[in-house]
Amino acid sequence: MPIQIIIEKCNGCTLCIEACPFDAIRMMDRLESRGLASDSQSHRKAVIDLNKCTLCGACVDACKFKAVVLEKDTNACVFPDIKDYKGIWVFIEQKKGKVQSVSYELLGKAQELSKKLSCQVSGVLIGHNMDDQLDELIWQGADNIYLVEAPELANFQDEPYTNILVKLVQKYKPEILLCGASAIGRSLISRVAINIKAGLTADCTGLDIDPDKKILLQTRPAFGGNIMATIISPNYRPQMATVRHKVMQPIAPDKHRKGKIIRESFDPSLYFSRTKLLDIVEEVEALVNLSEADIIVSGGRGMGCPENFKLLEELAHALGAAVGSSRAAVDAGWMPYSHQVGQTGRTVAPKIYIACGISGQIQHLVGMQSSKIIIAINKNPDAPIFKVATYGIVGDLFQIVPALTKKFREALRK
């Protein structure tokens, strides 16, 4: 064992329990530690749960009696055999039986990557009564679909979905596994990575294949968004990444495409969850959903106060747009977090993005610079937002925005 308790030295002081950050140590009688009944309250010793222990060594430092021994392997790492791993997988996210658009975006990117690896693209769909979604997945890029259905799987829950995806990966050995960087994707895929001992790059904004080594190049913002880092996982499989919504583009549906449906089933015990889903409460949005909007009107610190966001809501109503905000406006309590655009908020790529009173820090630009047309309104002519803007308006937004709203209403009535 890499870590052991020397029974003769342990006096049951519990210092190791207080030091363990992973709740991996219990005080037990020696008979109890072997699964035998014991009423003795004396001579209780520390017992380590190796399923929880991460070998961090905190207990070793805490023990005054040198009763904990940690043996770290100083030999070179032994890498797993990866030659049998083949193909690109996309986890297909669904909510209430409807496939989410980020999955189609990833299928499109996976098809592009697959041409450089000469492999197939597969989708993994977990849910219940999902047959009506299969054709669209094939039309938009899936060569195969691994389908797992059961009533217990109708809605996402961490434990059963993790168990299923781990089993599928271990059985079929994909070379690359992609997932949306959504609330569901972030919760699921990190658990899968831990279970299969693979690396994971989160919140990628770019994916490519190294032409020589044939490995996945995963690009994401680093150091607060000030640089773009490219990360590789050359020695472990699958290579895993989450990708933000609206960063990739789906391919046009091809109704002539054919694909293979591979139905998998597992022992019902695999579907057990220690948590119970009580209800799913959808956020009530007064305007258009930010992630799906073709037009977004967004405000920043220059709006001055929360009441002034009504100007943006009026412009958004005139255009049929969504309202977004910068992190500064969210941190100030002017707008809910669900409206935040940027590195720590949502990534959007609308046809038109109107930035009002937003200076254009790199953290915000990361979340909206893929927009087709960017219109910036700011009183500071040197604001960084103008460097990425398609059109820039220098002036007082409290005069410009109402004027735009009036003109758009007049034009759209005709």
LOTIBA-734850 format. One line per field, with one value per residue (C-alpha): residue number from 1; residue in three letters; z, x, y. Coordinates in Angstrom, 3 decimals, always signed. Example, Ala and Ser with C-alpha at 12.3 -4.5 7.8 and 13.67 -1.06 7.14 Angstrom:
residues 2
num (1  2) .
residu (ALA  SER) .
c3 (+7.800  +7.140) .
c1 (+12.300  +13.670) .
c2 (-4.500  -1.060) .
This chain:
residues 414
num (1  2  3  4  5  6  7  8  9  10  11  12  13  14  15  16  17  18  19  20  21  22  23  24  25  26  27  28  29  30  31  32  33  34  35  36  37  38  39  40  41  42  43  44  45  46  47  48  49  50  51  52  53  54  55  56  57  58  59  60  61  62  63  64  65  66  67  68  69  70  71  72  73  74  75  76  77  78  79  80  81  82  83  84  85  86  87  88  89  90  91  92  93  94  95  96  97  98  99  100  101  102  103  104  105  106  107  108  109  110  111  112  113  114  115  116  117  118  119  120  121  122  123  124  125  126  127  128  129  130  131  132  133  134  135  136  137  138  139  140  141  142  143  144  145  146  147  148  149  150  151  152  153  154  155  156  157  158  159  160  161  162  163  164  165  166  167  168  169  170  171  172  173  174  175  176  177  178  179  180  181  182  183  184  185  186  187  188  189  190  191  192  193  194  195  196  197  198  199  200  201  202  203  204  205  206  207  208  209  210  211  212  213  214  215  216  217  218  219  220  221  222  223  224  225  226  227  228  229  230  231  232  233  234  235  236  237  238  239  240  241  242  243  244  245  246  247  248  249  250  251  252  253  254  255  256  257  258  259  260  261  262  263  264  265  266  267  268  269  270  271  272  273  274  275  276  277  278  279  280  281  282  283  284  285  286  287  288  289  290  291  292  293  294  295  296  297  298  299  300  301  302  303  304  305  306  307  308  309  310  311  312  313  314  315  316  317  318  319  320  321  322  323  324  325  326  327  328  329  330  331  332  333  334  335  336  337  338  339  340  341  342  343  344  345  346  347  348  349  350  351  352  353  354  355  356  357  358  359  360  361  362  363  364  365  366  367  368  369  370  371  372  373  374  375  376  377  378  379  380  381  382  383  384  385  386  387  388  389  390  391  392  393  394  395  396  397  398  399  400  401  402  403  404  405  406  407  408  409  410  411  412  413  414) .
residu (MET  PRO  ILE  GLN  ILE  ILE  ILE  GLU  LYS  CYS  ASN  GLY  CYS  THR  LEU  CYS  ILE  GLU  ALA  CYS  PRO  PHE  ASP  ALA  ILE  ARG  MET  MET  ASP  ARG  LEU  GLU  SER  ARG  GLY  LEU  ALA  SER  ASP  SER  GLN  SER  HIS  ARG  LYS  ALA  VAL  ILE  ASP  LEU  ASN  LYS  CYS  THR  LEU  CYS  GLY  ALA  CYS  VAL  ASP  ALA  CYS  LYS  PHE  LYS  ALA  VAL  VAL  LEU  GLU  LYS  ASP  THR  ASN  ALA  CYS  VAL  PHE  PRO  ASP  ILE  LYS  ASP  TYR  LYS  GLY  ILE  TRP  VAL  PHE  ILE  GLU  GLN  LYS  LYS  GLY  LYS  VAL  GLN  SER  VAL  SER  TYR  GLU  LEU  LEU  GLY  LYS  ALA  GLN  GLU  LEU  SER  LYS  LYS  LEU  SER  CYS  GLN  VAL  SER  GLY  VAL  LEU  ILE  GLY  HIS  ASN  MET  ASP  ASP  GLN  LEU  ASP  GLU  LEU  ILE  TRP  GLN  GLY  ALA  ASP  ASN  ILE  TYR  LEU  VAL  GLU  ALA  PRO  GLU  LEU  ALA  ASN  PHE  GLN  ASP  GLU  PRO  TYR  THR  ASN  ILE  LEU  VAL  LYS  LEU  VAL  GLN  LYS  TYR  LYS  PRO  GLU  ILE  LEU  LEU  CYS  GLY  ALA  SER  ALA  ILE  GLY  ARG  SER  LEU  ILE  SER  ARG  VAL  ALA  ILE  ASN  ILE  LYS  ALA  GLY  LEU  THR  ALA  ASP  CYS  THR  GLY  LEU  ASP  ILE  ASP  PRO  ASP  LYS  LYS  ILE  LEU  LEU  GLN  THR  ARG  PRO  ALA  PHE  GLY  GLY  ASN  ILE  MET  ALA  THR  ILE  ILE  SER  PRO  ASN  TYR  ARG  PRO  GLN  MET  ALA  THR  VAL  ARG  HIS  LYS  VAL  MET  GLN  PRO  ILE  ALA  PRO  ASP  LYS  HIS  ARG  LYS  GLY  LYS  ILE  ILE  ARG  GLU  SER  PHE  ASP  PRO  SER  LEU  TYR  PHE  SER  ARG  THR  LYS  LEU  LEU  ASP  ILE  VAL  GLU  GLU  VAL  GLU  ALA  LEU  VAL  ASN  LEU  SER  GLU  ALA  ASP  ILE  ILE  VAL  SER  GLY  GLY  ARG  GLY  MET  GLY  CYS  PRO  GLU  ASN  PHE  LYS  LEU  LEU  GLU  GLU  LEU  ALA  HIS  ALA  LEU  GLY  ALA  ALA  VAL  GLY  SER  SER  ARG  ALA  ALA  VAL  ASP  ALA  GLY  TRP  MET  PRO  TYR  SER  HIS  GLN  VAL  GLY  GLN  THR  GLY  ARG  THR  VAL  ALA  PRO  LYS  ILE  TYR  ILE  ALA  CYS  GLY  ILE  SER  GLY  GLN  ILE  GLN  HIS  LEU  VAL  GLY  MET  GLN  SER  SER  LYS  ILE  ILE  ILE  ALA  ILE  ASN  LYS  ASN  PRO  ASP  ALA  PRO  ILE  PHE  LYS  VAL  ALA  THR  TYR  GLY  ILE  VAL  GLY  ASP  LEU  PHE  GLN  ILE  VAL  PRO  ALA  LEU  THR  LYS  LYS  PHE  ARG  GLU  ALA  LEU  ARG  LYS) .
c3 (+0.000  -0.788  +2.615  +5.866  +9.557  +11.892  +14.502  +17.194  +16.955  +16.601  +19.907  +18.532  +19.054  +15.925  +14.730  +11.346  +11.073  +11.714  +9.089  +6.319  +3.805  +2.109  +5.117  +4.373  +7.937  +10.691  +14.195  +14.504  +16.720  +15.004  +14.884  +13.272  +10.632  +9.596  +9.391  +12.785  +15.605  +18.593  +21.597  +22.674  +22.915  +23.819  +21.589  +18.624  +15.743  +12.568  +9.434  +5.967  +3.273  +0.137  -2.064  -0.678  +0.003  -2.568  -0.986  -0.271  +2.850  +5.192  +7.750  +7.641  +8.619  +11.328  +13.102  +16.044  +16.562  +13.044  +12.743  +9.137  +6.390  +2.818  +0.121  -3.087  -6.290  -7.536  -10.725  -14.059  -14.906  -16.710  -19.498  -20.605  -23.981  -26.241  -29.643  -29.553  -29.033  -32.173  -33.158  -31.929  -29.511  -28.667  -25.555  -26.731  -24.130  -23.853  -21.665  -21.375  -24.395  -26.680  -27.907  -27.039  -29.849  -28.419  -29.325  -33.000  -32.880  -31.521  -34.099  -36.836  -35.368  -34.806  -38.479  -39.387  -37.014  -38.168  -41.692  -40.298  -38.323  -40.880  -38.261  -37.528  -35.350  -32.738  -30.476  -27.000  -26.117  -22.671  -21.864  -22.388  -25.506  -27.641  -30.982  -32.544  -32.122  -33.820  -37.468  -36.871  -35.082  -38.041  -40.540  -38.634  -38.354  -36.279  -38.036  -35.020  -32.019  -28.771  -27.225  -23.598  -22.594  -19.357  -17.480  -14.712  -17.265  -18.628  -16.832  -16.183  -12.850  -12.113  -10.834  -13.368  -16.369  -15.172  -14.600  -18.079  -19.917  -18.061  -19.017  -22.670  -22.852  -21.276  -23.727  -27.029  -26.365  -28.192  -28.990  -28.339  -26.178  -26.517  -24.394  -24.147  -21.410  -20.036  -16.453  -17.321  -19.295  -16.659  -13.926  -15.890  -17.806  -14.896  -13.038  -16.088  -16.463  -12.861  -13.185  -16.365  -15.334  -18.363  -18.743  -19.367  -20.876  -19.890  -21.743  -25.057  -27.738  -30.438  -31.429  -34.049  -34.864  -34.820  -38.386  -37.301  -33.978  -34.773  -31.319  -30.264  -29.875  -27.281  -27.113  -24.246  -22.567  -19.740  -17.197  -16.961  -20.711  -21.467  -23.496  -25.418  -24.287  -26.416  -24.309  -25.373  -23.783  -25.675  -23.266  -22.042  -23.772  -24.480  -24.996  -23.355  -23.748  -22.991  -25.511  -24.977  -26.633  -29.813  -30.354  -33.030  -35.991  -36.812  -40.297  -42.601  -42.168  -44.878  -44.972  -47.194  -44.467  -42.941  -39.516  -37.166  -33.910  -31.214  -28.334  -25.009  -21.735  -18.302  -14.973  -13.346  -10.337  -12.550  -12.787  -9.023  -7.736  -4.142  -5.003  -6.034  -8.707  -7.337  -10.090  -12.982  -12.796  -15.998  -15.684  -16.771  -19.430  -20.321  -23.623  -25.925  -24.557  -24.523  -25.835  -28.826  -29.739  -33.204  -31.777  -28.345  -26.739  -23.931  -21.236  -19.010  -16.265  -18.453  -17.886  -14.492  -12.525  -12.866  -13.777  -16.966  -18.318  -19.156  -22.119  -23.388  -22.783  -24.890  -27.728  -27.394  -27.597  -30.788  -32.366  -30.942  -29.162  -25.886  -23.176  -22.022  -19.680  -18.791  -15.611  -14.067  -14.314  -12.806  -9.976  -9.208  -8.875  -11.836  -13.857  -13.013  -13.699  -16.375  -18.577  -18.216  -21.440  -21.231  -20.068  -16.741  -18.228  -21.500  -24.875  -27.593  -31.343  -32.551  -35.947  -34.271  -30.903  -29.639  -26.787  -24.792  -22.216  -22.326  -22.417  -23.946  -21.536  -22.875  -20.528  -22.175  -25.720  -25.354  -24.915  -27.876  -30.462  -32.720  -33.379  -37.078  -36.591  -33.490  -32.855  -30.017  -28.304  -25.886  -24.966  -24.800  -28.331  -27.051  -25.505  -26.474  -27.691  -30.830  -31.894  -32.510  -33.480  -36.999  -36.376  -33.593  -32.240  -29.981  -27.826  -24.956  -24.945  -23.039  -26.135  -28.769  -27.496  -27.259  -30.713  -32.142  -30.459  -31.988  -35.471  -35.358  -34.238  -37.095  -39.642  -38.458  -38.551  -42.306) .
c1 (+0.000  +1.318  +0.121  -0.065  -0.839  +1.744  -0.599  +2.069  +2.773  -0.806  -2.345  -5.715  -5.156  -7.249  -4.784  -4.692  -8.507  -8.439  -5.708  -7.305  -9.103  -10.832  -12.518  -10.554  -9.597  -11.695  -10.854  -11.797  -11.103  -8.807  -11.630  -13.974  -11.384  -11.523  -15.313  -15.788  -18.042  -16.450  -17.757  -14.343  -13.861  -10.192  -7.210  -8.965  -6.593  -6.644  -7.897  -7.501  -10.181  -8.079  -11.074  -11.045  -7.339  -5.431  -2.001  -1.653  +0.450  -1.401  -1.869  +1.840  +2.792  +0.111  +1.048  +3.373  +4.091  +5.317  +2.542  +1.610  +3.966  +3.581  +5.642  +5.701  +6.752  +9.881  +10.014  +9.074  +5.362  +4.069  +1.797  -1.189  -1.321  -3.224  -2.824  -6.308  -8.145  -9.906  -12.608  -14.099  -17.018  -19.390  -21.541  -25.029  -26.596  -30.379  -32.888  -36.445  -35.874  -34.567  -30.967  -29.172  -27.624  -24.084  -24.116  -24.716  -21.886  -19.524  -20.627  -19.757  -16.300  -15.776  -16.454  -13.779  -11.275  -12.157  -10.957  -7.463  -7.546  -9.394  -11.874  -15.594  -17.619  -19.943  -22.526  -23.361  -27.004  -28.391  -32.052  -35.514  -37.724  -35.103  -35.759  -37.230  -33.868  -31.675  -32.158  -31.230  -28.027  -27.012  -27.903  -25.677  -22.562  -22.915  -21.707  -22.704  -24.936  -24.447  -27.911  -28.702  -32.356  -34.242  -36.992  -34.492  -32.293  -34.885  -33.222  -29.533  -28.108  -24.407  -23.948  -25.850  -24.702  -21.091  -21.336  -22.744  -20.245  -17.325  -18.529  -18.948  -15.492  -13.893  -15.682  -15.242  -12.074  -12.603  -9.519  -11.208  -14.218  -15.844  -18.571  -20.277  -19.008  -22.543  -23.681  -24.408  -21.205  -18.938  -20.516  -20.402  -17.166  -14.854  -16.234  -15.673  -12.092  -11.281  -12.784  -10.915  -7.724  -7.626  -6.751  -9.372  -9.111  -12.038  -13.676  -11.861  -12.342  -10.387  -9.687  -7.317  -5.175  -1.378  -0.465  +2.630  +1.706  -2.023  -3.037  -5.702  -4.646  -6.910  -6.852  -8.330  -7.827  -5.266  -3.938  -7.227  -7.746  -4.544  -3.059  -4.374  -2.814  -2.712  -2.862  -2.118  -2.619  -0.181  +0.044  -3.505  -6.785  -9.312  -8.217  -11.034  -12.220  -15.250  -16.130  -18.165  -21.534  -21.516  -17.752  -18.060  -20.434  -22.767  -22.720  -25.721  -28.059  -27.669  -30.756  -28.956  -26.453  -26.778  -25.628  -25.585  -27.560  -25.841  -28.233  -26.599  -28.173  -26.695  -27.640  -30.245  -27.958  -25.763  -28.615  -28.828  -28.324  -27.838  -29.643  -33.256  -34.397  -37.401  -38.114  -36.599  -37.398  -36.801  -35.616  -38.343  -36.856  -38.659  -36.823  -34.991  -32.709  -29.186  -27.465  -29.776  -30.268  -29.410  -29.146  -27.805  -27.868  -25.319  -24.463  -21.475  -20.217  -21.000  -24.740  -24.261  -27.006  -29.436  -32.380  -30.608  -30.711  -34.362  -32.975  -31.316  -34.464  -36.469  -33.934  -33.941  -37.764  -37.645  -35.125  -36.406  -33.063  -31.668  -30.101  -26.566  -24.101  -20.444  -19.025  -18.725  -22.498  -23.163  -20.672  -22.366  -25.698  -27.263  -27.954  -28.296  -25.334  -27.330  -26.952  -23.169  -21.142  -17.442  -14.843  -16.582  -20.067  -21.579  -19.911  -22.189  -21.942  -25.002  -25.411  -25.352  -23.828  -24.438  -22.073  -23.226  -20.904  -18.563  -14.861  -13.851  -11.533  -10.093  -12.268  -15.391  -14.034  -13.388  -17.126  -18.422  -15.697  -17.112  -20.203  -20.688  -21.294  -20.179  -21.538  -19.816  -21.228  -18.833  -17.890  -14.195  -12.721  -9.761  -11.855  -10.503  -13.955  -13.445  -10.522  -12.879  -15.973  -17.378  -18.982  -18.142  -20.191  -18.381  -20.810  -23.284  -25.144  -28.041  -28.757  -27.699  -29.597  -33.043  -32.467  -31.647  -34.717  -36.946  -35.496  -35.686  -39.320  -40.187  -38.302  -39.716  -43.313  -43.071) .
c2 (+0.000  +3.504  +4.770  +2.841  +3.276  +1.706  +0.284  +0.042  +3.793  +5.080  +6.189  +7.298  +11.025  +11.955  +14.625  +12.901  +13.092  +16.842  +17.303  +15.192  +17.471  +14.516  +12.867  +9.690  +8.660  +7.068  +5.865  +2.197  -0.762  -3.250  -5.814  -3.265  -2.476  -6.139  -6.156  -7.838  -6.674  -5.035  -3.125  -1.968  +1.771  +1.465  +1.023  +2.640  +3.256  +5.325  +3.543  +5.079  +4.754  +4.332  +5.144  +8.688  +9.153  +11.229  +10.636  +14.354  +13.672  +16.024  +13.248  +12.406  +15.942  +16.102  +12.862  +13.577  +9.890  +9.051  +6.500  +7.338  +6.208  +7.453  +5.792  +7.762  +6.042  +7.754  +5.689  +7.201  +7.243  +4.172  +5.371  +3.278  +1.573  +3.991  +2.351  +0.779  +4.083  +5.302  +7.771  +11.040  +11.047  +13.888  +13.755  +14.716  +16.966  +16.859  +18.639  +17.336  +15.093  +17.851  +17.861  +21.106  +23.142  +22.934  +19.230  +20.037  +22.573  +19.912  +17.338  +19.829  +20.455  +16.731  +16.060  +18.604  +16.986  +13.471  +14.203  +14.823  +11.566  +9.418  +8.240  +8.275  +10.639  +9.160  +10.747  +9.439  +10.041  +9.187  +9.748  +8.263  +8.114  +9.865  +8.122  +11.263  +13.042  +10.426  +11.369  +15.010  +13.952  +11.799  +14.530  +16.958  +14.845  +11.667  +8.512  +6.408  +7.032  +5.147  +5.238  +4.398  +4.755  +4.142  +5.996  +6.798  +8.579  +10.994  +13.908  +14.468  +13.345  +13.183  +9.659  +7.521  +9.555  +9.350  +5.600  +5.022  +7.208  +5.616  +2.123  +3.108  +4.691  +1.633  -0.662  +1.211  +3.292  +6.610  +8.663  +12.028  +12.895  +16.334  +17.876  +21.245  +23.581  +23.938  +23.404  +19.760  +19.237  +20.741  +18.654  +15.406  +15.326  +16.152  +13.138  +10.934  +12.158  +11.274  +7.795  +6.880  +8.702  +10.980  +14.651  +17.313  +20.808  +23.019  +25.921  +25.495  +28.117  +26.275  +22.659  +21.292  +18.254  +18.292  +17.250  +15.290  +13.699  +13.348  +14.536  +17.020  +20.654  +22.262  +26.058  +28.071  +31.469  +31.500  +34.000  +35.869  +35.754  +37.644  +34.788  +31.796  +28.500  +25.352  +22.198  +18.616  +15.204  +12.962  +10.036  +9.349  +8.540  +9.699  +13.290  +15.223  +18.801  +20.918  +23.620  +26.751  +27.199  +29.330  +28.988  +26.276  +26.225  +23.312  +21.880  +22.178  +19.176  +16.549  +14.357  +11.856  +10.969  +7.504  +6.451  +3.484  +3.314  +1.248  +0.592  -0.193  -1.267  -1.790  -3.284  -0.990  -0.618  +1.559  +4.079  +4.600  +8.127  +9.227  +12.458  +12.889  +15.315  +17.186  +19.683  +21.614  +25.322  +27.227  +30.809  +33.200  +35.435  +38.639  +38.818  +36.401  +33.672  +35.092  +31.966  +31.593  +35.263  +36.588  +40.117  +41.076  +44.511  +44.531  +47.071  +47.674  +49.943  +52.958  +52.379  +54.034  +52.268  +49.328  +51.565  +52.657  +49.109  +49.842  +51.831  +48.657  +46.603  +49.052  +48.813  +45.014  +44.930  +46.997  +44.612  +41.322  +40.995  +39.664  +41.819  +41.038  +42.654  +42.835  +41.341  +44.793  +45.297  +41.870  +42.387  +45.703  +43.894  +45.686  +42.514  +38.786  +36.501  +34.662  +37.769  +38.021  +37.791  +37.008  +34.539  +33.948  +34.266  +33.098  +32.901  +34.263  +34.623  +36.552  +38.147  +41.597  +42.527  +46.066  +47.015  +50.031  +51.553  +48.542  +49.387  +46.043  +44.268  +41.011  +38.933  +40.372  +40.191  +36.448  +35.943  +37.981  +38.567  +35.824  +37.971  +38.686  +42.432  +44.349  +47.851  +49.720  +52.827  +54.530  +58.078  +57.145  +57.074  +55.037  +52.262  +48.784  +47.741  +49.867  +47.654  +44.718  +46.713  +46.613  +49.994  +52.432  +55.345  +57.815  +59.746  +59.785  +56.449  +58.038  +60.119  +57.582  +54.507  +56.213  +57.718  +54.277  +52.770  +55.425  +54.978  +51.164  +51.278  +53.598  +51.501  +48.171  +49.414  +49.944) .
